[in-house]
Structures are given as structure tokens and as C-alpha cells.
Amino acid sequence: GEIAISSEQKVYDVVLKQAALGKKQLKNAEDYDVKPDIVLPGTLSLLSEAYDRCGEVCAEYAKTFYLGTLLMTPERRRAIWAIYVWCRRTDELVDGPNASHITPKALDRWESRLEDIFRGRPFDMLDAALSDTVSRFPVDIQPFKDMIEGMRMDLRKSRYKNFDELYLYCYYVAGTVGLMSVPVMGIAPETQATTESVYNAALALGIANQLTNILRDVGEDARRGRVYLPQDELAQAGLSDEDIFAGKVTDKWRSFMKHQIKRARMFF
């Protein structure tokens, strides 16, 4: 039979491919910040408006993140806003006010729309900002597709058997953001770090943030019937979903959570 490949190995394979793409594309263009504009009359002002709207959304929903983007060059800042807004809209499909009406077909349509964005055929103003971003920076579509796959996981399952399953989910919904961002934020030419290690660090930061969110939101997720904690580790600790739904903080629970927090910290 086939040898089972861990989620960590599957994701690392994606990281290696993204790093290889990044290196190849960086050889072809020394500075994506000064890529010349090829625009029709009037298009530039519409694009500027599209990016400004992305900045407004970012400032409203992710204030500290927005403040961080102000330290970037204007071109990079705007591109990161566009990526943030697409990720937020994607997350809202399964975690927003209309989430109960979202179907797998709706996610398929969203993926088709993503492909149009990368082909330069945006559907609306916010899409236009991302479409411009991916034309200026060596951003690959795969992490975006993988994030949509994470949304599909949220539709079809509300439990994770083990950390291997949870790791893959964390990659899909958060590690992908790091892989989307590196081509925009760039890698300092004088760095001693390899391209692969930079992409891997970006991935790890995304995983760390998602694990932290999961540990912070245990109660909120439970109220929605979701348990993102590994089922096998809960059982080993003598705990069950019922304990989580009851909201009882016991010594067993504290011990279990200490282990979960320790692991999350390892990814930072």
C-alpha cells in the first residue's frame, strides 16, 4: 500500500514550491515596486479608489494590523490591504452573517471568481485591487485556492481526529496568508536566510496565530457546535466534547490546555 504522508509534509511540499516560484520570479524582475503601469485613461483613479476602500476595510476590522502596514512602502501596503480584504471576504463566507446559507457550490463559484481575478477579470472594485496586486507582485494562486479549501473543511466537518488533521486545517485557513504575503513583503537581499526558510517562517506564524485563535475561542466555537481541539488528545486527557460544552474548568482541563498552549508557542 501507499505510505501515508503527514499533513506537515504535504504543507512543506507546498512551501517548497512557493519558494521555488518566488526565486524564479525574482530573477525575472528585480523590483516589483516599480513595475510600470499599463492602464487605460480613468483606470488609474478607479484602482486608487479600489485600494483606498481596501485600506478602509483593513483599518475598520484589523486596526493593529493596519497600523503595521503603514510602515511598508505605499505599493506593498496597498497590495497587503488587497490580500487582507480577499481573505476576510473568503472567511466571511463560512463565518459571517450569511454563513448558514453557504453551500459547497457557492465556494466553487468563489474559486472561479478567484481564477478570474488572476486572469485580470475582476468582478467588483475590491477584486480589482487584488487583480492589480497579482499583476505587480509574484503572487501565486495556490495559497488562495488552499484557503478556499479550508472553508470547504469548515462546511463539512466540525471535529478533528488528531493534530495532523488540525495542522492541515490551520495551514488552509491561516498558514496560506503567510505564503500570500511573502512575495509582496519581499526578502531583504542581504539576508543570510534561504528563500525556503523565509516561506517556512511565514507559514509557521500563520499556524501559530490560528492555533492561538482556536485556544482563545474554545467557548465561542462550542456554542456553534464546533470543537477544533484534537479529539484523540482530549480523550487521552480524560476529557470529551461534553466537558467543553459544559464549560467546566477543572484541573484536567487546565493541564490539557497547558499542553495545547505550549505547542502553539513552539510555532511562533
N, C-alpha and C positions, 0 to 999 in steps of 0.2 A: 504493500500500500504506500501512499504518499506520506512523506514526513510532514507533520503539521508545522506550519510556520507561525511563530508568535506574532501578536499584533505589533509588538515593538519592532520586530524585524521587518514586517510589512511597511510600517511607517518609516523606518530608517531607509528602506529602499526608495521611498518617495522623496525623502530628504536628499539622498544622493543624486537622484535625477534632477531635482530642482537646483541643487548646487552646480551640477554639470551644465544645465541650461544657463544659469546665471553667469558662469565663467565664459561660456561660448558667446553669449550675447554681449558681455562686457568687452570682449576682444573686438567685437564688431562696431562698438560705439564707445568712445572714451568718456563722453559726458552726456547723459540723457537730459540733464537740466537745460542744456542749450540747444536741444533739438529744434530745428526751425519749424515755425508754424506754416501749415499749408491750409489756409482757411478761405472760405467764401466771404464776401462782404456781409457784415452783420452777424456772422457766425461767432466771431471772437467775443462780442458783447454778450451773446446768449450763453457761451461757455463760461464766461466770467460770472454771469448770474447763476449758472448751474453750480459752479464751485462755491460761490458765496452761500447758496442755500445749503449745500453740504456742510459748510462750516457752521452755519446756524444750528443745524440738527445736532452736530457734534457738540457744540457749546451747550445746547439745552440738555442733552441726555448723558453726556460724559465730560463734565466740566473739568476735572483734573487732567483727563487725557487731552482735552482740547488745549489746556494751558501748556502742556508738554509740546504739542505740535507747533506752538508759537516760537519755539526755539529752533525750528527747522527752517531751511530756505523756503521762500514762497512756493516754488514749484513742488517741492517734496511735501510741504504742508498741505497743499490743496489735494495732491494725489492721495495722501493718507486719509484726508476727510472723505474723499470719494469712496475709498475702500471701506472705511468705517460705516458709511451710510448703507452701502450694499450689504454688509454683514448684518447690520441692525435690521434692515428690511427682511433679510432672509430669516433671522431669528424670530422676528415678529410673526412670521407665517405660522409657526407652531407654538409660540409662547406669548402671542399678543391677544387682543380682544376678540379677534375672529378665528382664533386657533381651532375652536371646536368644529368649524366648517371646512377646515383644510383637509384635502384628500391627497393621496399619492399622485393623482393626475395633476393636481394643482402644482405640486412640486416639479412634476415633469415639464409643465408649461414654464415654470420659473427657470428651469435649467435651459430650456430652448431660448428663453429670453436672454439668459446669460451668454449663450453662444452667439446670439445676435449682437450683443454688446461688444464682444471680442471681434466680431466681423465689421464693426463700425456702423451698426444699425440700431442705435438706441431707441427705446420705446418712449421714454419721457426725459425730462430735464435731468433728474438725478442719475439716470442711466447714462446720459450724455457725458456727464463728468467722468464716470468710470471708463467709458469708451475712449475718451481723450487720454485718460491716465494710462491705459494699457497700450495706447499707441506711442506714448512718450517714454515709458519705462519697460524694462524687460520682464514684465509680469506674465506668468503662465496661468492658463485657465484651470489646471488640475486642482490646486488647493480650493478654488471656488466651487468646483464640482464636488469635491470631497465634503465641503461644508454642507452642501445641499443633501449629500448622503447622510450626514449627521442628523439633519432634520427628518429624513425618512426613518432613521432609527428611532427618533422620538415618537413618531407616529405608530410604529409597530411594536415597541417594547417599553416597559416601564420598570424592568428589573435587569440586573447584570449579574450573571452567574459568578464571575470572578474578576480579578483586577485586569486580566488580559482583555476581557470584553470592555471593561470600563476605560482602559487606556485607549482603545481604538475609538470609542465614543469621544473621549476628551480630545484626541487628535482631530477628529472630524469637525467638532464644533468650536475648538479654540486653538489647537496647535496649527491649524491651517492659517490662522490670522498672521502668525509669525512668518510663515512661508510666503504669504502675500506681500508682507511689508518689507522684507529684506531687500528685494530688488529696487524698491523706492527709496528706502533709507540709505542704501548703499553700504559699502565696506571700505573703510579707510585704506588707501593704497599702501600706507606704511605699516599696516598691521602685520604681525607675525602669524596671526591665526589663519588657518586654512578656510577656504570658502565653505567646505563641508562642516567645519566646527561652528562657523557663524550661523549657518542654517539650523544646525542641531541645537544650538543655544536658543535660537528664536522659537523652535519647536518646544523645547523644554519649558520655556517661560509660559507659553500658551497652555501647556499641560498643567503646570503649577497653578496658574490662575484658575483654570477650570476645576481642578481638584479642590482648591480653596473655596470657590463658589459653592461647590457641592456640599462641603462640610459646613459652610455658613448657612445654607438654605435647607438643611435637612427637614426642619419643621414645615416650611413653606411647601416643599416638594411633597411631603407626606400628605398634606391637605389636598393635594391634587392627585393623590393615589400613586405617587411615584417614589421609588426608593433607588437612589443611584449608588448606594454603598454595596460593595461586593457581597453577594449572598453567602458564599462559602465562608468568608471571614466573619460575617455576622453569626453564622451557625457555630463556628469554632469558638467564638466568644460567649456562646450560650445565649445569644440574642436572636430575635426574629423581627419580622415586619410589624407584628402586633406591638412589640415593645416601642418601636418608633412611632406608630400611630397613637399609642397611649401617652407618649411624651414624657415618660418617666426617666429621670436622670439618676441612675444607680451607679454603684462602684464598677460593675461590669461595663456599663456604657462609657464611663469615664476612661477606663482602661482601653477599651476598643477605640475610642476617639483619639486618645494619645498616639496610638499606633498609626491611625489614619493621618493625623496632623504631621507626625514625623516623616511619613512617606511624602506627603505633599511638599514639605520643606526641602526635601532632597532634590526636587526638580528646579528650585529657584537658583 
